[in-house]
Amino acid sequence: MKLFHLSDLHIGKQLHHYNLAAEQRETLAQIVALAESGHPDAILIAGDIYDTPVPSAEAVSVFDAFLSALCEIEPQIAVMIIAGNHDSARRIDFASSILAKHEVYIAGLPPMQEGETIRRVTLADGYGEVDFYLLPFVKPGYVRKLFDEEIKGYDMAVRRLIEREEIDPARRNVILSHQFYTAGAQITVKKVIVHCYSEIHYVGGVENVDAGVLAPFDYAALGHIHRAQHIGAEKYRYCGTPFPYSVSEAGEEKSVTVVELGEKGQPPVIRQIPLTPVREVKKLTGTLHEILEQAGEEVCHAFVSITLTDDVEAFQPKERLEEKYDHILEIRIDNARTRKLLSDTEEQLAEVRPEEAFAMFFSEMNGREMTPEERELMRQVIAQEMEGDE
């Protein structure tokens, strides 16, 4: 059985101040063309369809066109979709019963009430049946009503849901899941709040789920991490985003992950089909003169992050760079003076707690210190948020 594994489409996302709708339409059209020529038995989309819980009309239109094009391929290809942490679970679930009649299977919410189970879809090939378990993004609070014991953390929530299914090990099983999985002691740092563009990750044991919970599955189609990689075993895979959504992804080859399941007991055959971005994301570093000299046809229309290393301030760098590059994401300065300033700042901020960080931000934005009442309200909001993620 041949599968296409996708995730983290993030339709509607902007790259700095640039609208990516045209780039996303082109990338999704490439995936449709690959599906037409390669004709997988199923396409698995492991969450974060949209970049925000309330996507724009344009974003909905982009995904509607993509899904419609997939559904027009003959013979019909099953499409399985789960909600990620960026999606609105209930919006993703809309019309799921109707769409299932057209072999589009959607799971927006995990089991939350007694009697509910992880949505299961069964397909068959020459080796027999394959059970697909569609497990959308799970927070501990979603599933507390299902269990008599207290659900402490993401790992326990996902583990209990999977154990509850009593999955038959004699059958071929595949899971779609959108969580932060780690392999054993892969993450050992203590709890730190790390900002990552549009979301906050709690690293070090709060949000992560041990990949050992995936043992009942012959393949795990994972979403949430933007770089293609496996976690522990080769068969537990993040496919990565189909398009680079940050400067940190510059230079990464984006692809469609193709999985071929054979008979039970045989490892899946996994490969990647590269995708060609309309516009690459590139990092350029050097003096202003060097960067201007690099402005050839291959890079002048790319999304570029530019770091200038001139020790002496250059004349009108922004204006001169914009004459050569038409999609500049950012212009940074990295020289002896800025490195010293950054070093001094990092020493001051190394041990800053969330409350202190927000207070500094408030002061910078408003030109005054917070009042005692505002500080108390801030502490209450942060405490409530932290409790909600435990």
C-alpha positions in Angstrom: 0.0 0.0 0.0 1.5 3.4 -1.1 1.0 6.4 1.1 1.8 10.1 0.7 2.6 11.7 4.1 2.2 15.5 4.4 1.8 17.9 7.3 2.1 21.5 8.5 0.7 23.1 5.3 0.2 26.3 7.4 -2.1 27.8 4.7 -2.5 31.5 5.2 0.9 31.9 6.8 3.0 35.0 6.0 6.8 34.9 5.7 7.7 38.1 7.6 5.5 40.6 5.7 5.0 38.6 2.5 1.7 36.8 1.6 2.5 33.2 0.6 -0.8 32.3 -1.1 0.7 32.2 -4.6 3.7 30.1 -3.4 1.4 27.7 -1.5 -1.0 27.3 -4.4 2.0 26.3 -6.6 3.5 23.9 -4.1 0.1 22.2 -3.5 -0.4 22.0 -7.3 3.0 20.1 -7.5 1.7 17.7 -4.8 -1.5 17.1 -6.9 0.6 16.4 -10.0 2.6 13.9 -8.0 -0.6 12.2 -6.8 -1.9 12.0 -10.3 1.3 10.4 -11.6 2.2 8.3 -8.6 -1.3 7.5 -7.5 -1.0 6.6 -3.8 -3.7 4.6 -2.1 -4.0 7.3 0.6 -2.8 10.8 1.3 -2.2 11.5 5.0 -2.2 15.1 6.2 -0.9 15.2 9.8 -2.2 18.5 11.1 -1.7 22.3 10.9 -3.8 22.7 7.8 -4.1 26.4 8.4 -1.8 28.8 10.2 -4.5 30.2 12.5 -7.6 28.8 14.1 -9.7 31.3 12.1 -8.2 31.2 8.6 -8.9 33.9 6.1 -11.3 33.4 3.1 -8.2 33.3 0.9 -6.6 30.5 3.0 -9.8 28.5 2.9 -10.0 28.9 -0.8 -6.4 27.6 -1.3 -7.1 24.5 0.7 -10.5 24.0 -0.9 -8.9 24.0 -4.4 -6.2 21.5 -3.2 -8.7 19.1 -1.7 -11.0 19.4 -4.7 -8.2 18.6 -7.1 -7.2 15.5 -5.1 -10.8 14.3 -5.1 -11.0 14.6 -8.8 -8.2 12.1 -9.4 -9.4 8.8 -10.7 -9.5 6.2 -9.3 -10.3 7.9 -6.0 -7.5 8.4 -3.5 -8.4 8.3 0.2 -7.5 11.5 2.0 -7.1 11.5 5.8 -6.7 14.7 7.8 -6.2 15.6 11.4 -6.2 18.9 13.2 -3.0 20.3 14.5 -2.4 22.8 17.3 -2.8 25.7 14.9 -6.2 24.5 13.6 -9.6 25.1 15.1 -10.6 21.5 15.8 -14.3 22.1 15.3 -13.9 24.1 12.1 -11.7 21.3 10.7 -14.4 18.8 11.6 -17.1 20.7 9.6 -18.9 18.5 7.1 -16.7 15.5 8.0 -19.6 13.0 7.7 -20.4 14.2 4.2 -16.8 14.3 3.1 -16.3 10.7 4.3 -18.7 9.6 1.5 -16.1 10.9 -0.9 -13.2 9.2 0.9 -12.0 12.3 2.7 -11.7 11.4 6.4 -11.3 14.1 9.0 -10.7 14.1 12.7 -10.7 17.5 14.4 -11.1 16.4 18.0 -9.7 13.4 20.0 -12.1 11.3 22.0 -13.4 13.4 24.9 -16.6 11.7 26.1 -17.4 8.2 27.2 -18.2 6.1 24.1 -15.9 8.0 21.8 -12.8 6.4 20.3 -10.0 7.5 18.0 -11.4 7.7 14.5 -10.3 4.6 12.5 -10.3 4.1 8.8 -9.6 0.7 7.2 -8.2 0.2 3.7 -7.1 -3.0 2.0 -4.5 -4.1 -0.5 -3.1 -7.4 -1.6 -1.7 -8.2 1.9 -5.0 -7.5 3.6 -6.4 -4.7 5.7 -4.6 -1.6 7.1 -6.1 0.3 10.1 -5.4 4.0 10.1 -5.9 5.8 13.5 -6.6 9.5 13.2 -5.4 11.2 16.4 -5.6 15.0 16.3 -3.6 17.3 18.6 -4.2 16.4 22.2 -4.0 18.5 25.3 -4.4 16.8 28.7 -7.5 18.8 29.5 -9.2 17.4 26.4 -9.3 13.8 27.7 -9.6 14.2 31.5 -13.3 13.1 31.5 -12.4 9.8 29.9 -10.3 8.4 32.7 -10.7 7.9 36.5 -7.1 8.8 37.2 -5.6 12.3 36.9 -4.0 12.9 33.5 -0.7 14.5 34.1 0.9 15.9 31.0 0.8 15.3 27.2 2.7 12.0 27.4 0.1 10.5 29.7 -2.8 11.8 27.7 -1.6 10.3 24.4 -0.5 7.1 26.0 -3.8 6.5 27.7 -5.7 7.2 24.5 -3.7 4.7 22.5 -3.8 2.0 25.2 -7.6 2.5 25.4 -7.9 1.4 21.8 -6.6 -2.1 22.5 -4.9 -2.1 19.0 -4.5 -5.6 17.4 -0.7 -6.2 17.0 -1.5 -8.9 14.4 -2.9 -6.3 12.0 -1.0 -3.5 10.1 -1.6 -0.3 11.9 -0.8 3.4 11.0 -1.3 6.4 13.1 -1.6 10.1 12.2 -0.6 12.3 15.1 0.3 15.9 15.7 2.4 16.1 18.9 6.0 16.9 19.9 7.5 13.4 20.1 10.9 12.7 21.5 13.0 9.5 21.7 13.9 8.5 25.2 16.3 11.0 26.8 16.5 13.1 23.6 15.4 16.2 25.5 17.1 16.6 28.9 17.1 20.4 29.5 14.9 21.8 32.2 11.6 23.6 31.5 12.2 26.7 29.3 9.8 28.8 27.3 11.0 29.2 23.8 9.3 31.5 21.2 9.1 30.0 17.8 7.5 32.4 15.4 3.7 31.9 15.9 3.7 29.5 18.8 5.3 28.9 22.1 6.9 25.5 22.9 7.5 24.2 26.4 10.7 22.3 26.1 11.9 19.7 28.6 9.2 17.3 29.6 6.0 19.4 29.6 4.7 19.1 26.0 6.8 16.2 24.7 5.5 12.7 24.3 7.8 9.7 24.4 7.9 7.9 21.0 7.6 4.6 22.8 3.8 5.1 22.8 4.0 4.5 19.0 5.1 0.8 19.4 1.8 -0.7 18.2 2.1 1.0 14.8 3.8 -0.1 11.6 4.1 3.6 10.6 3.5 6.9 12.4 2.7 9.8 10.1 3.7 12.7 12.4 3.1 16.4 12.2 4.3 19.5 14.3 8.0 19.6 13.5 8.9 21.6 10.4 12.1 19.7 9.5 11.8 16.2 8.0 13.2 13.6 10.4 12.5 10.3 12.1 12.1 10.0 15.9 13.7 6.8 17.3 12.8 4.2 14.7 12.7 5.1 10.9 9.0 4.3 10.8 8.1 7.1 13.2 8.5 10.1 10.9 7.9 13.9 10.7 7.7 14.7 7.0 8.3 18.4 7.5 6.6 21.4 5.8 6.1 21.4 2.1 7.5 25.0 1.9 10.0 26.8 4.1 8.2 29.0 6.6 11.1 30.6 8.4 14.6 31.8 7.8 15.8 28.9 9.9 14.5 26.5 7.2 16.7 28.2 4.5 18.5 25.7 2.3 16.4 22.7 3.4 15.0 20.5 0.7 11.3 20.2 1.0 9.6 17.0 -0.2 6.6 14.6 -0.1 7.3 11.5 2.0 6.3 8.4 0.2 5.7 5.2 2.3 5.1 1.8 0.9 3.7 -0.8 3.3 4.3 -4.5 2.6 3.1 -7.5 4.5 2.9 -7.5 8.3 6.4 -7.7 9.9 8.2 -6.1 7.0 9.6 -2.5 7.5 8.0 0.1 5.4 9.9 1.4 2.4 10.3 5.2 2.8 11.5 7.8 0.3 11.2 11.5 -0.4 10.1 13.2 -3.7 11.6 16.7 -3.8 9.4 19.7 -4.2 10.5 22.8 -6.1 9.7 26.0 -4.4 8.5 29.0 -6.5 10.8 31.1 -4.5 13.6 29.8 -2.3 14.5 31.1 1.1 18.2 32.1 1.3 20.6 33.5 3.9 23.2 36.0 2.6 26.1 37.2 4.8 28.9 39.6 3.9 29.7 43.2 3.4 27.3 45.4 1.5 29.6 45.3 -1.5 29.8 41.5 -1.4 26.0 41.1 -1.1 25.3 43.4 -4.0 27.8 41.4 -6.1 25.9 38.2 -5.4 22.7 39.5 -6.8 22.5 37.1 -9.7 19.4 35.6 -11.3 19.3 32.7 -8.9 19.0 34.8 -5.8 17.6 38.3 -6.7 14.0 37.0 -6.7 14.4 34.7 -3.7 13.2 35.4 -0.2 16.5 36.6 1.4 17.7 37.2 4.9 20.7 39.5 4.7 23.3 39.9 7.3 25.8 42.8 6.8 29.2 42.5 8.3 30.6 46.0 7.5 32.4 47.5 10.5 31.9 51.0 9.1 28.2 51.9 8.6 27.4 51.7 4.9 25.7 54.4 2.9 21.9 53.8 2.4 22.2 49.9 2.6 18.5 49.2 2.6 17.8 51.3 -0.5 20.8 49.9 -2.4 19.8 46.3 -1.5 16.2 46.8 -2.6 17.4 47.8 -6.1 18.9 44.3 -6.4 16.7 42.0 -4.3 12.9 42.2 -4.6 11.9 40.0 -1.6 14.0 41.0 1.3 12.8 39.4 4.6 15.2 41.2 6.9 18.5 43.1 7.0 20.7 42.4 10.1 24.0 43.9 11.2 26.7 41.6 12.6 30.0 43.3 13.4 32.2 43.8 16.5 29.9 46.5 17.9 26.6 44.6 17.5 28.2 41.3 18.9 29.3 43.1 22.0 25.9 44.7 22.5 24.2 41.3 22.0 26.6 39.7 24.5 25.8 42.3 27.1 22.1 41.9 26.6 22.2 38.1 26.8 24.0 38.3 30.1 21.2 40.5 31.4 18.4 38.3 30.1 19.8 34.9 30.8 17.8 34.2 33.9 14.7 36.3 33.1 11.4 34.7 34.2 8.2 35.1 32.1 6.8 37.7 34.4 10.0 39.8 34.2 10.2 39.4 30.4 6.6 40.6 29.9 7.2 43.5 32.3 10.2 44.6 30.2 8.2 44.3 27.0 5.4 46.3 28.6 7.8 49.1 29.6 9.4 49.2 26.2 6.0 49.4 24.4 4.3 51.9 26.8 7.1 54.0 28.0 6.2 53.4 31.7 6.4 50.7 34.3 3.5 48.4 35.1 1.3 49.3 38.1 0.9 46.8 41.0 -2.6 46.0 39.7 -1.3 45.3 36.2 1.5 43.1 37.6 -1.0 41.1 39.6 -3.3 40.6 36.6 -0.3 39.5 34.5 0.7 36.9 37.1 -2.8 35.5 37.2 -2.9 35.2 33.4 0.5 33.4 33.2 -0.5 31.1 36.1 -3.7 30.1 34.3 -1.9 29.5 31.1 0.7 27.3 32.7 -2.0 25.3 34.5 -3.9 24.8 31.3 -0.8 23.1 29.7 -0.1 20.7 32.5 
